[in-house]
Amino acid sequence: MSLAVIVPAQFIVTYVPLAQKVMGTAAVSLADGVIKLGICVVFFATIEIEKQIRLTVRRGNRR
C-alpha cells in the first residue's frame, strides 16, 4: 500500500511543473533515471541474495 502512494507522489514532485516549483525540484533526465534504476536493481538483488544466504546458513545450523 505504501508504495502505491510513495511512487506516484515521487513522480509528481519530480515531473509536474507546479510541484517542481513548490518543492524546488527538477526533472531527472532519462539517462540519469536509467542509471538510478540500474543501481537500485543491483542493490535490491544484493540484499535479496544476502538474505537467502543468511537463511540457508541458519537452516544448516539447526540440523
C-alpha positions in Angstrom: 0.0 0.0 0.0 2.7 2.5 0.9 4.5 2.0 -2.5 1.2 2.8 -4.2 1.3 6.2 -2.5 5.0 7.0 -2.4 5.9 6.1 -6.1 3.2 8.3 -7.7 4.0 11.1 -5.2 7.7 11.0 -6.1 6.9 11.2 -9.8 4.6 14.2 -9.2 7.2 16.0 -7.2 9.8 15.2 -9.8 7.9 15.8 -13.0 4.9 18.1 -12.5 5.9 21.7 -13.1 3.8 23.2 -10.3 5.1 20.6 -7.8 8.7 21.3 -9.1 8.2 25.0 -8.4 6.7 24.5 -4.9 9.3 21.8 -3.9 12.3 23.3 -5.7 13.0 20.1 -7.7 14.0 19.5 -11.3 13.2 16.6 -13.6 15.7 13.8 -13.9 17.0 13.1 -17.4 16.1 9.7 -19.0 19.8 8.6 -18.9 20.1 9.6 -15.2 16.8 7.7 -14.5 18.1 4.6 -16.2 21.3 4.7 -14.2 19.4 5.3 -11.0 17.1 2.4 -11.7 20.1 0.1 -12.5 21.8 0.9 -9.3 18.5 0.2 -7.4 18.1 -3.1 -9.1 21.7 -4.1 -8.2 21.3 -3.0 -4.6 17.9 -4.9 -4.3 19.4 -8.1 -5.8 22.4 -7.9 -3.5 20.2 -7.5 -0.4 18.0 -10.4 -1.5 21.0 -12.7 -2.2 22.4 -11.8 1.2 19.1 -12.7 2.8 18.9 -16.1 1.1 22.5 -16.9 2.2 21.7 -15.9 5.8 18.5 -18.1 5.8 20.4 -21.0 4.3 23.1 -20.7 6.9 20.6 -20.6 9.7 18.8 -23.7 8.4 22.1 -25.5 8.2 22.9 -24.7 11.9 19.6 -26.2 13.1 20.4 -29.7 11.9 
